[in-house]
């Protein structure tokens, strides 16, 4: 039996903006402040709201069971687009926003591809970005393909919250086992099923046995694993949670470290439960006790209760219940609600009068009308120094519903002020006194509403500055691509005297109508209509010595139906201590489609104005989790001093280089091809497949500002070499006769910068021994292997020596790198080669019957149509469906609440 506190839904219409970190908190085993946001591009449909509530409610029960009575969903906010029709049930949000959303309900990345996925580009064990569900998935139209949505939400939540990965791999769906058989990549091996190819010829379609590919020694490309519909195996949620019997994550006992699953590749061949068990959530949440009776009192204290003595009469009845009716041994909790719901008492077990009196004291006594006019309002706080009084305001700010964006100008800012920004969901931005870096203008330019439709947002195309002597020039071009051009805005600033400004459009026509504001030392113009596509050329000539000039260019989408190319920048954390590395991430997208092949650089500026330029890569190595996913990453270790650092990112797409990538997300939900029912395969409709080809883009440029981060413990003077090479994560091995050929991406002397001194390659016949006892494994002679510069492709071939394990069926290989200071990297992912040709499937093939076999006993092909059957779940919970609909409101719309 599961033990839950009340699950409370809040429904909000949104207009806010803030940083992109999640608000989720774990409180007494329950997840609070989970945000589900409906994208502005989703047509209005109230059924989506109702289905989301059903999905989360069923997911909460499944999550509780799958985590051994540890976790459940306590309260959820659903953000509704402002374009949807107003309702009495909606209210204005406070700190919630689209960028904070843990689950996004948005149109599919590619039309027709409704696959749920989690945007995950951080390391194993670290939180991911968000879960993406499409409207059709939420509305239950993809039940056949992906199974019950509540269970799938738990699968994706494990990605999002605990940083685990899938226990399947669409690129390597099969592998050879120690028993010399070919198995589907999965966990656990107790999940049974058939490996078959669906083939059609002359209008007749059959399932046949899979054949072994002579090159890979594994099953052919079109082979699929069809699970048995009726199973008894309980694991694993990260393989196929849609199987009815699956209610657990794979653990150390039933995990298959040899399987080439993403979980093994990304998490050092540890099981998902081992990773989850090492999370802060798990460490802080012991299993909950169970009880026969759980009661949650959900009590209305809104203004309407002041009439007809309703509040007093409600309290009289509640006191009677608490004093007399509820039995000792029961668990009782209490929720109050007016315009919002709040938990006044977690579940406590009634043992006597002490617990009863505690609950009596928490009954509502005063009707409070909350002034929600400030909810969602924003304050941009620019400060250049310490404020010793700010600490006294933190709680007031938190309760106000106001969002605080901190813009720190210079190195000093009170910790309490930073805390205000963090707790209210605001941005934490930073600009130094070095005006030529344009940090202050960039910071204000980044404060666009993240809840607005992307086609309405101003995008920064250029941000550049320079300090010049008199008569010197700052010359460059700005690219206007076809996805932008509306409301294109040019702004020039100076520090002493107005410069000579020259601007030409792509046709070579001068543009001269700048508005000059000498008092503010700036000039600007807006291009009417839609700006011409192409390269705009500007020349700025300084008229004073030591003159600082800047150029900033922004534009909006040219067409409301075509998403513009966007860039988002972030660091992996907002505070860090030496010598730990930081990781820079830049996401380049058009809508939800990744843009690959772009040139992306990060500009990181320290307290003292020292600037470091770092090329970011999307190569699936070092800090980059997945190749060609549109996320460009790099380690950063070039610290110059303690304190705050600012981040700016530039992305440039050259002609015929940048392109859209239509490949599937790395962490998309497993598609169910069909089920084996009484020995027969009942096939689901095939998954709509789209061409993974890439569309070449025109030239474009973008800049973006990310949140600041704070460093501590950085020593003065030259930094000691405490940075080892980064872990190799893309080691691959193939067997070529007697040789094993290896390929990988070279790490650097300091993570992914420079060149390592040497590689240590070791092999073993036991994958666990190699993982846990690397130094004891057989070492390969690498005296002829000269390491290349970081991010180069490395290749190496060797003949394996005699390994210690007798009758070994595989050779497992791992690498460590050593730098010039003798610092050693973590062990690489473990590659493997099989030393045998796998056995053919011994089961009879009904389509090619042998002597005496019955041809009619073959596999019948039917189409499986799943129906939703109400499952009976015995759970000792009262789900308090306190539904607070929160409406996106503006000055002409007053928020209303109904219960």
GUKE-750912 format. One line per field, with one value per residue (C-alpha): residue number from 1; residue in one letter; x negated, y negated, z negated. Coordinates in steps of 0.02 Angstrom, whole numbers. Example, Ala and Ser with C-alpha at 12.3 -4.5 7.8 and 13.67 -1.06 7.14 Angstrom:
% GUKE-750912
resi	[1,2] .
resn	[A,S] .
px	[-615,-684] .
py	[225,53] .
pz	[-390,-357] .
***
This chain:
% GUKE-750912
resi	[1,2,3,4,5,6,7,8,9,10,11,12,13,14,15,16,17,18,19,20,21,22,23,24,25,26,27,28,29,30,31,32,33,34,35,36,37,38,39,40,41,42,43,44,45,46,47,48,49,50,51,52,53,54,55,56,57,58,59,60,61,62,63,64,65,66,67,68,69,70,71,72,73,74,75,76,77,78,79,80,81,82,83,84,85,86,87,88,89,90,91,92,93,94,95,96,97,98,99,100,101,102,103,104,105,106,107,108,109,110,111,112,113,114,115,116,117,118,119,120,121,122,123,124,125,126,127,128,129,130,131,132,133,134,135,136,137,138,139,140,141,142,143,144,145,146,147,148,149,150,151,152,153,154,155,156,157,158,159,160,161,162,163,164,165,166,167,168,169,170,171,172,173,174,175,176,177,178,179,180,181,182,183,184,185,186,187,188,189,190,191,192,193,194,195,196,197,198,199,200,201,202,203,204,205,206,207,208,209,210,211,212,213,214,215,216,217,218,219,220,221,222,223,224,225,226,227,228,229,230,231,232,233,234,235,236,237,238,239,240,241,242,243,244,245,246,247,248,249,250,251,252,253,254,255,256,257,258,259,260,261,262,263,264,265,266,267,268,269,270,271,272,273,274,275,276,277,278,279,280,281,282,283,284,285,286,287,288,289,290,291,292,293,294,295,296,297,298,299,300,301,302,303,304,305,306,307,308,309,310,311,312,313,314,315,316,317,318,319,320,321,322,323,324,325,326,327,328,329,330,331,332,333,334,335,336,337,338,339,340,341,342,343,344,345,346,347,348,349,350,351,352,353,354,355,356,357,358,359,360,361,362,363,364,365,366,367,368,369,370,371,372,373,374,375,376,377,378,379,380,381,382,383,384,385,386,387,388,389,390,391,392,393,394,395,396,397,398,399,400,401,402,403,404,405,406,407,408,409,410,411,412,413,414,415,416,417,418,419,420,421,422,423,424,425,426,427,428,429,430,431,432,433,434,435,436,437,438,439,440,441,442,443,444,445,446,447,448,449,450,451,452,453,454,455,456,457,458,459,460,461,462,463,464,465,466,467,468,469,470,471,472,473,474,475,476,477,478,479,480,481,482,483,484,485,486,487,488,489,490,491,492,493,494,495,496,497,498,499,500,501,502,503,504,505,506,507,508,509,510,511,512,513,514,515,516,517,518,519,520,521,522,523,524,525,526,527,528,529,530,531,532,533,534,535,536,537,538,539,540,541,542,543,544,545,546,547,548,549,550,551,552,553,554,555,556,557,558,559,560,561,562,563,564,565,566,567,568,569,570,571,572,573,574,575,576,577,578,579,580,581,582,583,584,585,586,587,588,589,590,591,592,593,594,595,596,597,598,599,600,601,602,603,604,605,606,607,608,609,610,611,612,613,614,615,616,617,618,619,620,621,622,623,624,625,626,627,628,629,630,631,632,633,634,635,636,637,638,639,640,641,642,643,644,645,646,647,648,649,650,651,652,653,654,655,656,657,658,659,660,661,662,663,664,665,666,667,668,669,670,671,672,673,674,675,676,677,678,679,680,681,682,683,684,685,686,687,688,689,690,691,692,693,694,695,696,697,698,699,700,701,702,703,704,705,706,707,708,709,710,711,712,713,714,715,716,717,718,719,720,721,722,723,724,725,726,727,728,729,730,731,732,733,734,735,736,737,738,739,740,741,742,743,744,745,746,747,748,749,750,751,752,753,754,755,756,757,758,759,760,761,762,763,764,765,766,767,768,769,770,771,772,773,774,775,776,777,778,779,780,781,782,783,784,785,786,787,788,789,790,791,792,793,794,795,796,797,798,799,800,801,802,803,804,805,806,807,808,809,810,811,812,813,814,815,816,817,818,819,820,821,822,823,824,825,826,827,828,829,830,831,832,833,834,835,836,837,838,839,840,841,842,843,844,845,846,847,848,849,850,851,852,853,854,855,856,857,858,859,860,861,862,863,864,865,866,867,868,869,870,871,872,873,874,875,876,877,878,879,880,881,882,883,884,885,886,887,888,889,890,891,892,893,894,895,896,897,898,899] .
resn	[X,X,X,X,X,X,X,X,X,X,X,X,X,X,X,X,X,X,X,X,X,X,X,X,X,X,X,X,X,X,X,X,X,X,X,X,X,X,X,X,X,X,X,X,X,X,X,X,X,X,X,X,X,X,X,X,X,X,X,X,X,X,X,X,X,X,X,X,X,X,X,X,X,X,X,X,X,X,X,X,X,X,X,X,X,X,X,X,X,X,X,X,X,X,X,X,X,X,X,X,X,X,X,X,X,X,X,X,X,X,X,X,X,X,X,X,X,X,X,X,X,X,X,X,X,X,X,X,X,X,X,X,X,X,X,X,X,X,X,X,X,X,X,X,X,X,X,X,X,X,X,X,X,X,X,X,X,X,X,X,X,X,X,X,X,X,X,X,X,X,X,X,X,X,X,X,X,X,X,X,X,X,X,X,X,X,X,X,X,X,X,X,X,X,X,X,X,X,X,X,X,X,X,X,X,X,X,X,X,X,X,X,X,X,X,X,X,X,X,X,X,X,X,X,X,X,X,X,X,X,X,X,X,X,X,X,X,X,X,X,X,X,X,X,X,X,X,X,X,X,X,X,X,X,X,X,X,X,X,X,X,X,X,X,X,X,X,X,X,X,X,X,X,X,X,X,X,X,X,X,X,X,X,X,X,X,X,X,X,X,X,X,X,X,X,X,X,X,X,X,X,X,X,X,X,X,X,X,X,X,X,X,X,X,X,X,X,X,X,X,X,X,X,X,X,X,X,X,X,X,X,X,X,X,X,X,X,X,X,X,X,X,X,X,X,X,X,X,X,X,X,X,X,X,X,X,X,X,X,X,X,X,X,X,X,X,X,X,X,X,X,X,X,X,X,X,X,X,X,X,X,X,X,X,X,X,X,X,X,X,X,X,X,X,X,X,X,X,X,X,X,X,X,X,X,X,X,X,X,X,X,X,X,X,X,X,X,X,X,X,X,X,X,X,X,X,X,X,X,X,X,X,X,X,X,X,X,X,X,X,X,X,X,X,X,X,X,X,X,X,X,X,X,X,X,X,X,X,X,X,X,X,X,X,X,X,X,X,X,X,X,X,X,X,X,X,X,X,X,X,X,X,X,X,X,X,X,X,X,X,X,X,X,X,X,X,X,X,X,X,X,X,X,X,X,X,X,X,X,X,X,X,X,X,X,X,X,X,X,X,X,X,X,X,X,X,X,X,X,X,X,X,X,X,X,X,X,X,X,X,X,X,X,X,X,X,X,X,X,X,X,X,X,X,X,X,X,X,X,X,X,X,X,X,X,X,X,X,X,X,X,X,X,X,X,X,X,X,X,X,X,X,X,X,X,X,X,X,X,X,X,X,X,X,X,X,X,X,X,X,X,X,X,X,X,X,X,X,X,X,X,X,X,X,X,X,X,X,X,X,X,X,X,X,X,X,X,X,X,X,X,X,X,X,X,X,X,X,X,X,X,X,X,X,X,X,X,X,X,X,X,X,X,X,X,X,X,X,X,X,X,X,X,X,X,X,X,X,X,X,X,X,X,X,X,X,X,X,X,X,X,X,X,X,X,X,X,X,X,X,X,X,X,X,X,X,X,X,X,X,X,X,X,X,X,X,X,X,X,X,X,X,X,X,X,X,X,X,X,X,X,X,X,X,X,X,X,X,X,X,X,X,X,X,X,X,X,X,X,X,X,X,X,X,X,X,X,X,X,X,X,X,X,X,X,X,X,X,X,X,X,X,X,X,X,X,X,X,X,X,X,X,X,X,X,X,X,X,X,X,X,X,X,X,X,X,X,X,X,X,X,X,X,X,X,X,X,X,X,X,X,X,X,X,X,X,X,X,X,X,X,X,X,X,X,X,X,X,X,X,X,X,X,X,X,X,X,X,X,X,X,X,X,X,X,X,X,X,X,X,X,X,X,X,X,X,X,X,X,X,X,X,X,X,X,X,X,X,X,X,X,X,X,X,X,X,X,X,X,X,X,X,X,X,X,X,X,X,X,X,X,X,X,X,X,X,X,X,X,X,X,X,X,X,X,X,X,X,X] .
px	[0,-62,-62,-34,-2,123,88,132,148,125,175,100,104,-71,-165,-323,-505,-652,-801,-783,-814,-678,-580,-549,-574,-568,-472,-433,-450,-335,-386,-319,-314,-320,-276,-191,-181,-72,-161,-80,-78,43,224,344,416,478,460,271,288,398,284,131,212,253,77,-7,111,79,-107,-115,-55,-174,-320,-287,-286,-437,-543,-502,-383,-500,-435,-270,-200,-129,-80,-82,-61,6,-32,94,57,122,205,325,496,509,595,660,550,386,274,116,-46,-183,-358,-309,-361,-385,-573,-553,-436,-482,-361,-321,-167,-217,-193,-304,-480,-440,-259,-197,-333,-244,-381,-397,-575,-680,-801,-955,-1132,-1213,-1317,-1253,-1170,-1136,-965,-905,-816,-634,-514,-429,-254,-150,37,84,-17,66,237,207,192,24,69,31,-141,-204,-90,-4,-56,-67,-196,-293,-298,-389,-513,-548,-550,-695,-790,-743,-767,-901,-1001,-985,-976,-877,-913,-894,-992,-914,-1086,-1136,-972,-1059,-1220,-1308,-1308,-1427,-1315,-1357,-1180,-1114,-1000,-899,-980,-873,-863,-824,-855,-697,-592,-547,-495,-535,-663,-581,-585,-423,-440,-323,-334,-204,-68,-100,-178,-253,-360,-521,-670,-810,-968,-1146,-1240,-1407,-1497,-1426,-1396,-1231,-1053,-1011,-955,-766,-760,-646,-615,-431,-400,-277,-117,-107,-264,-313,-476,-471,-616,-644,-557,-697,-675,-490,-379,-225,-237,-108,-224,-364,-363,-549,-711,-853,-971,-1144,-1080,-983,-1079,-1168,-1331,-1378,-1222,-1263,-1123,-1137,-1131,-1287,-1377,-1341,-1344,-1496,-1396,-1302,-1118,-986,-941,-1123,-1124,-956,-1012,-1161,-1052,-1019,-833,-862,-985,-862,-706,-690,-547,-379,-280,-113,55,232,317,257,364,325,438,450,529,593,542,581,681,843,834,866,1052,1185,1061,985,810,867,981,843,726,859,878,690,661,793,707,535,589,707,726,552,475,308,179,249,145,218,155,230,235,306,353,417,337,198,181,57,17,43,3,-88,-18,-37,16,152,91,187,242,73,90,274,239,98,220,354,233,210,393,425,480,460,519,373,392,229,182,122,94,-93,-97,-212,-272,-456,-589,-756,-878,-1042,-1170,-1356,-1393,-1357,-1191,-1193,-1004,-947,-939,-788,-688,-712,-557,-448,-507,-473,-294,-259,-248,-371,-514,-683,-811,-982,-1099,-1266,-1374,-1547,-1615,-1513,-1334,-1257,-1225,-1046,-1015,-1077,-963,-813,-847,-865,-709,-596,-654,-739,-896,-1066,-1165,-1333,-1422,-1594,-1648,-1730,-1607,-1678,-1613,-1437,-1387,-1259,-1162,-1173,-1106,-954,-930,-917,-766,-640,-485,-522,-336,-305,-290,-468,-410,-373,-539,-681,-834,-1008,-1104,-1257,-1342,-1515,-1625,-1799,-1908,-1988,-2096,-2037,-1998,-2011,-1872,-1765,-1702,-1599,-1445,-1281,-1186,-998,-934,-761,-693,-711,-699,-546,-576,-762,-849,-1026,-1103,-1272,-1346,-1502,-1592,-1657,-1603,-1477,-1567,-1541,-1411,-1395,-1273,-1234,-1099,-1140,-1104,-1236,-1111,-1164,-1048,-1066,-916,-995,-917,-1058,-1035,-1189,-1135,-1131,-1280,-1189,-1114,-984,-866,-730,-718,-537,-443,-552,-737,-820,-899,-1088,-1243,-1223,-1389,-1431,-1581,-1604,-1741,-1799,-1815,-1914,-2059,-2021,-1845,-1737,-1610,-1479,-1357,-1202,-1077,-914,-770,-610,-541,-496,-349,-241,-223,-411,-510,-670,-841,-879,-1028,-1017,-1171,-1198,-1329,-1312,-1301,-1291,-1426,-1585,-1751,-1925,-1986,-1820,-1783,-1634,-1541,-1473,-1318,-1243,-1086,-1056,-880,-747,-589,-634,-741,-929,-1047,-1212,-1371,-1370,-1522,-1487,-1601,-1582,-1650,-1677,-1722,-1788,-1769,-1927,-1873,-1985,-1900,-1920,-1855,-1810,-1756,-1607,-1585,-1443,-1552,-1488,-1655,-1724,-1590,-1471,-1348,-1278,-1348,-1244,-1103,-1117,-1198,-1375,-1480,-1653,-1743,-1802,-1949,-2039,-1996,-2081,-2010,-1874,-1701,-1575,-1596,-1482,-1439,-1401,-1385,-1400,-1333,-1370,-1309,-1413,-1351,-1325,-1390,-1249,-1099,-942,-956,-802,-879,-777,-813,-938,-819,-656,-531,-538,-416,-315,-315,-189,-162,-179,-11,1,-147,-77,-138,-5,-82,-55,-44,-224,-304,-300,-479,-547,-704,-853,-929,-987,-926,-1065,-1033,-1078,-1207,-1149,-1219,-1154,-1218,-1147,-1187,-1185,-1169,-1324,-1419,-1527,-1697,-1784,-1951,-2045,-2228,-2320,-2459,-2480,-2356,-2429,-2397,-2257,-2152,-2163,-2116,-1930,-1852,-1844,-1660,-1655,-1777,-1726,-1803,-1790,-1872,-1968,-2045,-2169,-2171,-2059,-2033,-1993,-1928,-1895,-1902,-2062,-2046,-2160,-2295,-2168,-2002,-1972,-2111,-2289,-2366,-2384,-2554,-2503,-2362,-2345,-2241,-2192,-2088,-1996,-1877,-1766,-1682,-1654,-1836,-1893,-1777,-1818,-2001,-2070,-2250,-2248,-2194,-2312,-2397,-2414,-2578,-2548,-2729,-2689,-2534,-2572,-2424,-2344,-2277,-2114,-1955,-2051,-2000,-2116,-2137,-2238,-2250,-2326,-2330,-2260,-2372,-2317,-2192,-2183,-2001,-1980,-1847,-1818,-1689,-1724,-1868,-1825,-1932,-1951,-2070,-2139,-2237,-2386,-2440,-2611,-2583,-2546,-2362,-2253,-2079,-1932,-1917,-1832,-1671,-1705,-1708,-1694,-1721,-1651,-1773,-1643,-1508,-1341,-1226,-1077,-907,-867,-679,-588,-548,-366,-391,-526,-460,-573,-522,-370,-334,-164,-162,3,-78,-164,-153,11,5,137,147,150,277,253,399,385,446,467,339,383,245,259,178,203,213,335,286,346,396,379,378,312,326,199,232,111,181,138,184,357,390,415,372,517,519,652,658] .
py	[0,-173,-321,-492,-666,-770,-796,-976,-1050,-1234,-1293,-1457,-1566,-1631,-1787,-1779,-1759,-1696,-1582,-1407,-1311,-1201,-1252,-1072,-1036,-871,-890,-739,-621,-724,-829,-1005,-1150,-1039,-1145,-1082,-1216,-1212,-1292,-1447,-1353,-1220,-1250,-1273,-1110,-1092,-903,-927,-998,-855,-726,-804,-790,-608,-571,-649,-565,-392,-430,-476,-303,-216,-325,-282,-96,-100,-193,-74,-194,-343,-474,-541,-701,-820,-976,-1025,-1191,-1188,-1344,-1387,-1501,-1678,-1654,-1526,-1590,-1664,-1564,-1595,-1451,-1529,-1642,-1738,-1646,-1706,-1639,-1501,-1522,-1425,-1420,-1337,-1205,-1025,-960,-1051,-1009,-1071,-1028,-887,-931,-861,-847,-669,-624,-621,-531,-587,-629,-716,-853,-786,-844,-842,-706,-547,-584,-766,-842,-862,-1011,-964,-829,-856,-785,-822,-863,-699,-600,-689,-660,-472,-456,-367,-236,-90,-155,-208,-132,-218,-400,-398,-260,-345,-506,-410,-344,-522,-590,-473,-555,-729,-718,-585,-592,-409,-348,-223,-38,-16,-86,-110,-119,47,141,311,378,546,624,735,882,847,792,631,537,377,232,220,238,355,512,584,482,615,599,640,566,554,462,405,425,406,478,483,418,551,502,619,619,717,754,628,669,635,498,568,404,357,536,471,473,382,201,231,355,302,367,403,426,551,466,569,557,587,489,330,233,114,-54,-122,17,41,-28,10,195,225,323,193,95,79,4,122,141,210,389,396,263,319,220,297,231,78,-25,-213,-188,-80,-195,-356,-293,-180,-19,-51,-8,-143,-105,-126,-300,-345,-280,-397,-551,-685,-646,-466,-507,-629,-522,-358,-242,-298,-201,-126,-136,-77,-246,-410,-566,-737,-880,-1007,-1163,-1318,-1484,-1596,-1757,-1670,-1573,-1732,-1727,-1630,-1590,-1457,-1465,-1438,-1295,-1212,-1225,-1152,-1000,-980,-990,-856,-745,-771,-753,-608,-526,-488,-334,-318,-247,-346,-472,-647,-797,-969,-1084,-1262,-1349,-1517,-1586,-1458,-1297,-1273,-1122,-1167,-997,-852,-682,-642,-484,-505,-425,-528,-704,-782,-750,-797,-964,-1000,-984,-1085,-1231,-1232,-1251,-1414,-1557,-1718,-1752,-1827,-1907,-1897,-2045,-1958,-2113,-2096,-1911,-1889,-2069,-2091,-2200,-2227,-2263,-2340,-2354,-2389,-2356,-2276,-2295,-2239,-2261,-2152,-1995,-2058,-2070,-1895,-1816,-1967,-1960,-1773,-1796,-1946,-1849,-1970,-1910,-1990,-1998,-2038,-2135,-2150,-2291,-2261,-2127,-2159,-2109,-2053,-1867,-1905,-2000,-1850,-1740,-1849,-1821,-1633,-1604,-1710,-1630,-1785,-1797,-1826,-1929,-2013,-2156,-2226,-2406,-2361,-2449,-2379,-2207,-2280,-2176,-2296,-2313,-2125,-2092,-2203,-2132,-1956,-2003,-1954,-1859,-1675,-1640,-1741,-1654,-1641,-1734,-1887,-1895,-2013,-1910,-1981,-1965,-2067,-2134,-2203,-2337,-2410,-2546,-2652,-2804,-2955,-2921,-2733,-2621,-2479,-2390,-2231,-2151,-2093,-1948,-1959,-1784,-1745,-1687,-1863,-2041,-2116,-2266,-2260,-2382,-2453,-2541,-2626,-2692,-2793,-2856,-3027,-3097,-3039,-2934,-2940,-2803,-2722,-2579,-2493,-2363,-2205,-2297,-2427,-2566,-2681,-2691,-2861,-2898,-2863,-2956,-3033,-3053,-3150,-3159,-2968,-2950,-2835,-2829,-2708,-2667,-2541,-2468,-2487,-2329,-2176,-2204,-2142,-1970,-1968,-2053,-2229,-2322,-2453,-2568,-2667,-2798,-2861,-3049,-3045,-2951,-2804,-2803,-2652,-2610,-2472,-2406,-2305,-2234,-2146,-2082,-1980,-1836,-1883,-1762,-1710,-1535,-1505,-1488,-1590,-1518,-1543,-1522,-1487,-1493,-1420,-1354,-1186,-1273,-1449,-1429,-1328,-1309,-1283,-1164,-1096,-1133,-1227,-1171,-1293,-1243,-1331,-1264,-1314,-1275,-1321,-1286,-1117,-1064,-1059,-1161,-1072,-1123,-1300,-1392,-1430,-1525,-1573,-1736,-1725,-1884,-1885,-2012,-2100,-2114,-1973,-1891,-1711,-1650,-1466,-1367,-1256,-1087,-969,-815,-697,-699,-779,-891,-860,-719,-682,-716,-824,-863,-1051,-1073,-1142,-1114,-1137,-1131,-1297,-1304,-1466,-1552,-1720,-1769,-1737,-1811,-1831,-1783,-1834,-1728,-1776,-1657,-1690,-1570,-1586,-1478,-1491,-1454,-1266,-1224,-1245,-1133,-1070,-895,-785,-641,-575,-636,-526,-495,-467,-346,-166,-127,34,125,253,391,580,651,841,862,745,571,438,292,109,-14,-54,-209,-356,-373,-533,-558,-593,-696,-871,-1033,-1156,-1329,-1501,-1606,-1671,-1748,-1759,-1812,-1765,-1806,-1671,-1682,-1729,-1606,-1634,-1555,-1534,-1463,-1520,-1545,-1703,-1697,-1559,-1418,-1251,-1109,-1017,-981,-802,-750,-729,-557,-471,-435,-374,-228,-104,65,182,350,363,534,547,360,252,79,-63,-238,-382,-570,-636,-721,-865,-896,-1000,-913,-952,-1079,-1037,-866,-720,-641,-460,-333,-180,-44,111,263,399,542,478,309,284,322,197,64,91,146,57,59,248,282,330,176,153,92,-88,-142,-180,-284,-470,-568,-700,-871,-874,-839,-752,-577,-444,-269,-123,62,200,388,437,536,685,626,710,764,939,973,787,748,562,442,280,126,-37,-186,-312,-467,-542,-724,-807,-828,-641,-674,-531,-538,-431,-265,-278,-195,-10,55,239,366,542,687,799,805,803,953,947,939,1124,1098,1157,1027,1049,970,1097,1260,1412,1594,1642,1466,1388,1236,1178,1158,1000,826,743,558,452,271,241,114,76,26,-66,43,-34,48,76,6,25,-130,-206,-383,-525,-632,-805,-869,-1050,-1124,-1301,-1365,-1503,-1622,-1724,-1896,-2072,-2244,-2234,-2060,-2030,-1855,-1752,-1591,-1458,-1297] .
pz	[0,42,-76,3,-52,45,229,267,442,483,656,713,866,882,930,830,866,768,764,831,669,598,443,389,204,113,-50,-158,-10,100,251,238,362,515,667,825,961,1115,1262,1341,1506,1439,1492,1347,1282,1103,1119,1113,937,878,956,876,704,736,800,648,525,596,613,429,378,499,443,262,301,418,289,147,59,67,188,253,331,202,298,481,571,748,849,983,1133,1122,1291,1216,1165,991,855,680,625,680,579,606,568,453,493,614,796,956,935,765,835,794,924,1086,1186,1358,1542,1604,1657,1829,1887,1859,1733,1565,1470,1289,1238,1106,1157,1070,1107,936,855,773,607,649,679,858,937,968,1028,1197,1223,1377,1367,1454,1329,1182,1258,1263,1451,1439,1310,1427,1471,1299,1168,1021,1006,815,818,956,855,717,847,907,729,691,835,777,590,564,726,775,954,1056,1039,1226,1372,1542,1621,1542,1514,1496,1422,1401,1227,1131,1176,1360,1400,1468,1350,1361,1268,1112,926,854,957,880,1003,1130,1311,1492,1612,1782,1948,2028,2215,2362,2538,2675,2561,2429,2263,2135,1980,2000,1891,1886,1983,1927,2018,2076,2035,1866,1809,1740,1806,1967,1968,1975,1832,1689,1514,1480,1292,1224,1171,1011,905,725,725,619,698,774,781,891,1020,1048,911,1017,971,835,721,725,562,521,583,625,478,450,442,606,704,864,874,1043,1132,1241,1164,1147,959,964,1086,990,811,802,819,658,642,639,458,406,484,407,237,244,276,146,160,108,-32,-109,-95,-190,-141,-208,-334,-282,-368,-343,-347,-274,-283,-210,-265,-122,-199,-109,-189,-41,-54,-9,-173,-273,-230,-326,-464,-347,-417,-596,-547,-447,-597,-712,-600,-579,-766,-795,-667,-743,-924,-907,-737,-673,-752,-839,-719,-571,-476,-454,-355,-320,-169,-167,-8,51,209,182,86,-55,-162,-345,-414,-337,-377,-561,-648,-778,-938,-1065,-1114,-1075,-888,-889,-975,-853,-708,-798,-813,-624,-579,-482,-594,-492,-316,-221,-52,41,149,306,410,383,431,578,580,614,533,619,477,534,395,387,203,37,-53,-233,-253,-108,-214,-309,-147,-79,-155,-112,68,77,16,128,290,372,482,447,588,517,629,539,605,538,420,264,225,62,45,-9,153,253,147,192,375,352,248,358,520,587,688,610,735,726,813,776,793,959,1073,1234,1186,1194,1043,971,1134,1162,988,1012,1185,1113,1007,1139,1086,1098,1095,1252,1419,1490,1645,1535,1444,1488,1535,1524,1687,1644,1487,1511,1434,1453,1378,1515,1540,1639,1823,1799,1864,1800,1956,1972,2047,1971,2049,2064,2108,2175,2006,1934,2000,1916,1800,1836,1719,1730,1578,1565,1402,1362,1209,1263,1432,1564,1695,1881,1918,2089,2125,2289,2327,2427,2589,2547,2511,2367,2217,2135,2025,1854,1707,1606,1418,1364,1182,1170,1289,1407,1581,1646,1787,1827,2002,2060,2111,2135,2156,2314,2298,2313,2243,2174,2166,2037,2008,1847,1841,1670,1645,1482,1408,1294,1364,1324,1459,1459,1588,1540,1665,1624,1731,1719,1820,1998,2003,1856,1930,1949,1786,1787,1750,1565,1448,1261,1150,977,857,770,599,529,396,394,302,370,441,501,685,752,908,1036,1136,1287,1366,1548,1609,1733,1635,1560,1708,1669,1776,1803,1891,1822,1756,1572,1454,1271,1202,1013,920,741,601,655,836,900,1048,1106,1275,1287,1441,1400,1483,1525,1548,1414,1322,1165,1090,1236,1199,1372,1544,1661,1539,1559,1388,1397,1241,1166,1001,929,808,854,691,662,493,366,379,517,700,844,996,1175,1322,1509,1639,1824,1966,2122,2297,2324,2149,2021,2049,1966,1893,1902,1806,1661,1485,1394,1250,1340,1265,1322,1460,1438,1607,1544,1420,1419,1366,1349,1466,1598,1636,1630,1718,1680,1824,1874,1802,1923,1977,2052,2152,2041,2182,2142,2216,2254,2184,2245,2154,1983,1825,1646,1476,1305,1124,990,802,703,594,440,409,241,186,342,290,334,462,592,567,512,634,545,700,768,944,974,978,1148,1178,1359,1363,1498,1540,1690,1724,1887,1901,1757,1728,1621,1696,1578,1612,1491,1475,1397,1227,1175,1047,948,978,1163,1193,1246,1276,1156,1126,1147,1151,1041,1126,1029,1074,979,1006,865,882,695,654,784,716,533,544,695,634,617,796,938,1013,1200,1272,1331,1358,1541,1498,1501,1431,1541,1494,1396,1497,1637,1691,1623,1698,1634,1679,1574,1555,1386,1272,1170,1042,872,882,951,1083,1105,1237,1250,1232,1143,1170,1074,1082,961,1010,918,931,912,724,708,675,736,810,761,853,1022,1070,1093,1272,1314,1452,1460,1488,1568,1700,1608,1619,1733,1649,1620,1620,1777,1909,1955,2125,2172,2096,2080,2111,2011,1951,1966,2081,2008,1838,1895,1828,1870,1906,1827,1777,1593,1535,1351,1244,1081,940,770,659,479,370,183,113,-57,5,16,165,122,291,241,415,424,601,622,763,862,833,882,819,897,830,646,584,521,426,412,313] .
***
